[in-house]
Every structure is written in structure tokens, then in C-alpha cells.
Amino acid sequence: MKKYAADIKSIINAHALIKPHIHKTTVMSSTSLNSMSHKTLFFKCECFQKSGAFKFRGASNAVFSLDEEQAGKGVVTHSSGNHAAALSLAAKMRGIPAYVVLPRNAPRCKVKNVKRYGGNIIFSDSNMLSREEITKKVLRDTGAVLVPSSNDARIISDSNMLSRDEITKKVLRDTGAVLVPSSNDARIIRPIVRDLVDDIITVDDKEIIDALWHCYKILKVAIEPSGAIGLAAVLSEKFKQNPIWKDSNNIGIVLSGGNVDTDVIWKF
């Protein structure tokens, strides 16, 4: 049997650890969106998760899995998105400091979230080199534990807990599939994706914005553009014309985050 960064055992253990700290987010459906897609859709609303995104699952697993000595000096990360706020909140709940390196061009709403959750912000230039160099300095100065936003078994294990959540039970009641958003094409070469993912669907900006507005107008849920990728995919012609999905009657879609800048959303 192949070994991956996360397996069923690590996922179950991670969920048991953080279950007291996370929201059990709702699963929604819509007859209107079912008609538009010609499928039965189930929306896992991780936009209602603590910190406003699914990222809180992995961040809380990383924070609460630290022993007392490790946790004592806090945690550090660099992120321009939801992981920064998620780690700040998880650290606050455990009573330890969080040091967050944010690029100066990070979305205003996400900077506010980090501040609200008590994260100690250190700004960097917008390029990755600057973020990484400043993070290394913070690590040296504080002795805190690095918690990256991805490529970490603690993060992967609990982010994947969605695969065992109630959305899967609903979808697999009949022939079905689950669509999850991904923003990094390089990850398609990873063994777990290469071995276990049936298809990769790409969508353009217009399809994403259209899906975002469908969520807002029909589901009455405000999500960020990246959180609308799953719905954009299932409504796309690529999905409808692909024979892989012909017999998939139930489709689970993860609405991964709702941290949208309200001053920007009205411009779409």
C-alpha cells in the first residue's frame, strides 16, 4: 500500500484532536442550482468555519498537536491569505503567540482578520524571497515553531477531514463525486493527486465570478472568488461535456472560504 503525507489514520486522529475547537459546518442544497447543473449539488459551507475558511482545520491541528515546550514560544507563518488568520485564531485559542509575515499588498480584509484574532503582523515585500527571509529572522528571534500553509502533514491531515465529513455521506448515497478547489497547478504531479484524483477541471475568471454571484444571489452566501471554483467547474461546459461525469448524479462542492473584501466584491 502506498504511503502519502496523510492517510486515513492521521485524518481520523487529527479530527479527534480538533473536534472540540471547530465548527461542524452546514451542508446546503439548491433546486435552482441543481436545475442549472443537471446534477444534485451539496455545498459544504466551510465559509462558515471559524476564521472564515477551511484553513482553520489544518491550522488548529498544527497548533493543538504541539507539546507544551514547543507551544510555549508560539508559532510563525508567512501567508497572504486565510492561513494567516486561521493560525492566529488557533494560537489565540491555545493561549500562545502567533507571528504572521504578511506581504504589504495582502487583501485588507485578511489583514484585519489577523489583527482581530491577535496575530503579531510583520510586513514583507510582496515577493516570496522577502517573505521567506523575514520568516527565517522571526524564527531566529523568537524560537517559535514554523507552521506553513501547505506541504505539512499536520495541515494536510485535517484539511482532508472534509473527505470524511457529512458531505461525503450525502454524495455517496448515490453515484457521486466531490469537487474541491485547487490553485496550484504544480501540485498535480504529487503522488496523492496523480493516483487518486479522477479529473482536473480548469475555469477562467469570468466563470469564477459568475459562480460567486450565483452563490450570493441563490444560496445567499458570500464567498471569496477562490471559494467559488467548485461551482464554476460544475457549471462549465468542460464538466458537462466530459463523459467522466456523465453518471455522477450527486456532486459535493466545497465552498472553501468567505473572507471577501466587501469593498471589492461590488466591483465584479
Legacy VTK file of the C-alpha trace (Angstrom):
# vtk DataFile Version 3.0
C-alpha trace
ASCII
DATASET POLYDATA
POINTS 268 float
0.000 0.000 0.000
1.325 3.423 -0.960
2.240 5.929 1.735
1.049 9.514 1.450
1.597 12.609 3.613
-1.876 11.979 5.043
-3.703 8.678 5.426
-6.987 7.579 6.990
-5.407 7.071 10.414
-3.778 10.511 10.514
-7.004 12.123 9.308
-9.094 10.409 11.999
-6.562 11.278 14.711
-6.425 14.897 13.588
-10.188 15.255 13.637
-10.430 13.762 17.127
-7.880 16.320 18.342
-9.571 19.415 16.929
-13.240 18.419 17.020
-13.856 20.465 20.212
-12.388 23.559 18.563
-14.006 23.683 15.108
-17.490 24.330 13.771
-19.424 21.476 12.207
-20.288 23.448 9.106
-23.582 23.040 7.326
-24.303 21.335 4.007
-26.648 23.268 1.729
-28.523 22.462 -1.460
-30.443 24.459 -4.067
-33.087 23.338 -6.547
-32.180 26.294 -8.776
-28.514 25.332 -8.977
-29.495 21.687 -9.418
-31.511 22.718 -12.483
-28.653 24.795 -13.870
-26.142 21.968 -13.471
-28.462 18.999 -14.186
-26.986 17.394 -11.070
-27.884 17.203 -7.389
-25.439 19.530 -5.652
-24.405 19.543 -2.000
-22.454 22.562 -0.775
-20.127 22.104 2.194
-20.027 25.616 3.664
-16.509 25.954 5.032
-17.011 29.684 4.558
-18.862 29.371 7.898
-15.871 27.737 9.593
-14.013 29.609 12.342
-11.763 32.271 10.789
-13.995 32.111 7.710
-12.295 29.275 5.833
-11.428 25.572 5.833
-7.845 26.570 6.643
-8.767 26.683 10.329
-8.958 22.880 10.365
-5.314 22.372 9.463
-4.075 25.350 11.464
-5.801 24.182 14.636
-4.459 20.660 14.171
-0.933 22.054 13.892
-1.333 24.273 16.970
-3.043 21.774 19.260
-0.662 18.946 18.322
2.340 20.867 19.717
3.633 19.797 23.106
3.865 22.389 25.871
7.542 23.137 25.285
7.047 23.641 21.550
3.923 25.734 22.011
5.463 27.970 24.654
7.341 30.128 22.168
4.458 30.383 19.734
4.025 29.720 16.033
5.070 31.573 12.900
3.990 31.503 9.276
4.054 33.582 6.132
0.811 33.844 4.228
-1.196 36.348 2.230
-4.485 34.599 2.771
-6.714 32.562 5.034
-3.957 30.531 6.694
-2.636 33.662 8.403
-5.962 34.380 10.103
-6.608 30.708 10.855
-3.257 30.255 12.589
-3.728 33.488 14.550
-7.102 32.332 15.859
-5.911 28.805 16.675
-2.933 30.227 18.588
-5.193 32.646 20.452
-7.465 29.774 21.477
-4.470 27.874 22.861
-3.087 30.981 24.545
0.184 31.216 22.634
1.619 33.928 20.359
1.341 33.817 16.576
3.794 35.694 14.355
2.493 36.271 10.843
4.570 37.575 7.954
2.200 39.300 5.526
3.050 40.937 2.200
2.221 44.626 2.132
-0.251 44.046 -0.702
-2.308 41.442 1.198
-6.090 41.969 0.944
-7.238 44.475 3.531
-9.950 42.185 4.913
-7.382 39.460 5.596
-5.016 41.847 7.364
-7.930 42.932 9.561
-8.743 39.297 10.337
-5.200 38.598 11.532
-5.314 41.672 13.764
-8.731 40.734 15.149
-7.507 37.261 16.068
-4.443 38.615 17.855
-1.711 37.743 15.372
1.548 39.700 15.534
1.971 41.054 11.998
5.360 41.605 10.376
5.056 43.058 6.872
7.262 41.986 3.970
7.624 42.873 0.317
5.217 41.069 -1.978
7.785 38.630 -3.400
8.335 35.172 -1.944
12.029 35.731 -1.239
11.254 38.645 1.084
8.536 36.679 2.871
10.814 33.697 3.435
13.798 35.777 4.604
11.716 37.705 7.135
10.128 34.465 8.345
13.594 32.999 8.963
14.523 36.079 11.000
11.350 35.796 13.097
12.139 32.123 13.722
15.646 33.014 14.909
14.449 35.868 17.102
11.513 34.090 18.762
12.244 30.366 18.667
8.658 29.867 17.501
7.530 26.799 15.531
7.048 27.189 11.778
3.568 26.228 10.551
3.487 26.513 6.744
0.217 26.922 4.885
0.747 23.725 2.861
3.129 20.799 2.328
2.898 19.904 6.010
1.396 16.641 7.278
-0.414 18.410 10.134
-2.120 20.761 7.694
-2.875 18.108 5.100
-4.357 15.639 7.584
-7.053 17.879 8.939
-7.825 19.721 5.730
-8.606 16.271 4.350
-11.064 15.629 7.195
-13.653 17.060 4.812
-13.392 13.768 2.959
-14.904 12.001 5.972
-17.464 14.681 6.807
-21.199 14.585 6.192
-20.851 15.888 2.648
-19.316 12.562 1.630
-22.165 10.618 3.224
-24.714 12.631 1.265
-22.848 12.440 -2.032
-22.033 8.733 -1.835
-25.632 7.813 -1.064
-25.853 7.557 -4.843
-23.242 7.621 -7.577
-21.360 10.824 -6.937
-18.204 12.888 -6.859
-16.645 15.658 -4.797
-15.149 18.790 -6.340
-12.529 20.667 -4.336
-10.778 23.907 -5.317
-7.062 23.953 -6.042
-4.958 26.936 -7.035
-1.527 25.427 -7.654
-1.002 23.540 -10.906
2.339 22.187 -9.692
0.526 20.021 -7.177
-0.893 17.809 -9.943
2.394 15.913 -10.066
2.136 14.936 -6.401
1.530 11.189 -5.943
-1.668 11.532 -3.918
-3.251 13.684 -6.629
-1.839 11.692 -9.509
-3.118 8.431 -8.005
-6.476 9.404 -6.525
-7.905 12.346 -8.489
-10.088 11.389 -11.451
-10.035 14.680 -13.317
-8.798 18.262 -13.143
-11.089 20.992 -14.448
-9.787 24.480 -15.156
-12.042 27.533 -15.067
-11.472 31.140 -16.088
-12.050 34.347 -14.158
-15.458 35.014 -15.706
-16.720 31.555 -14.761
-15.484 32.067 -11.199
-17.131 35.484 -10.865
-20.398 34.136 -12.290
-20.310 31.290 -9.752
-19.556 33.738 -6.944
-22.678 35.703 -7.807
-24.782 32.528 -8.073
-23.736 31.718 -4.506
-24.623 35.193 -3.340
-27.933 35.552 -5.182
-29.233 31.975 -4.914
-27.611 30.448 -1.821
-27.450 33.848 -0.071
-23.850 33.038 0.865
-20.966 35.479 0.381
-17.761 33.680 -0.582
-14.395 34.743 -1.910
-13.596 34.049 -5.584
-11.341 31.068 -4.819
-14.203 29.540 -2.833
-16.418 29.564 -5.931
-14.125 27.436 -8.087
-16.015 24.187 -7.443
-19.360 25.608 -8.533
-17.712 27.307 -11.505
-16.353 23.928 -12.569
-19.649 22.031 -12.325
-21.423 24.735 -14.347
-18.719 24.812 -17.028
-19.053 23.295 -20.466
-15.861 21.301 -19.826
-17.601 19.490 -16.997
-20.886 18.963 -18.833
-19.188 17.555 -21.927
-16.749 15.268 -20.119
-18.012 11.646 -20.118
-16.216 11.008 -16.808
-19.018 12.871 -15.018
-21.965 11.519 -17.007
-23.058 9.021 -14.340
-22.188 11.168 -11.326
-25.615 12.144 -10.038
-24.640 13.716 -6.706
-21.881 16.307 -6.617
-20.293 17.605 -3.430
-18.801 21.093 -3.676
-16.620 22.695 -1.011
-17.195 26.433 -0.546
-13.748 26.813 0.922
-13.711 30.398 2.183
-15.778 33.511 2.769
-13.180 36.159 3.599
-14.112 38.529 0.808
-13.354 42.235 0.776
-16.830 43.764 0.563
-15.432 46.970 -0.949
-14.105 44.933 -3.865
-16.886 42.411 -4.425
-19.341 45.050 -5.644
-16.931 45.934 -8.461
-17.275 42.489 -10.066
LINES 1 269
268 0 1 2 3 4 5 6 7 8 9 10 11 12 13 14 15 16 17 18 19 20 21 22 23 24 25 26 27 28 29 30 31 32 33 34 35 36 37 38 39 40 41 42 43 44 45 46 47 48 49 50 51 52 53 54 55 56 57 58 59 60 61 62 63 64 65 66 67 68 69 70 71 72 73 74 75 76 77 78 79 80 81 82 83 84 85 86 87 88 89 90 91 92 93 94 95 96 97 98 99 100 101 102 103 104 105 106 107 108 109 110 111 112 113 114 115 116 117 118 119 120 121 122 123 124 125 126 127 128 129 130 131 132 133 134 135 136 137 138 139 140 141 142 143 144 145 146 147 148 149 150 151 152 153 154 155 156 157 158 159 160 161 162 163 164 165 166 167 168 169 170 171 172 173 174 175 176 177 178 179 180 181 182 183 184 185 186 187 188 189 190 191 192 193 194 195 196 197 198 199 200 201 202 203 204 205 206 207 208 209 210 211 212 213 214 215 216 217 218 219 220 221 222 223 224 225 226 227 228 229 230 231 232 233 234 235 236 237 238 239 240 241 242 243 244 245 246 247 248 249 250 251 252 253 254 255 256 257 258 259 260 261 262 263 264 265 266 267
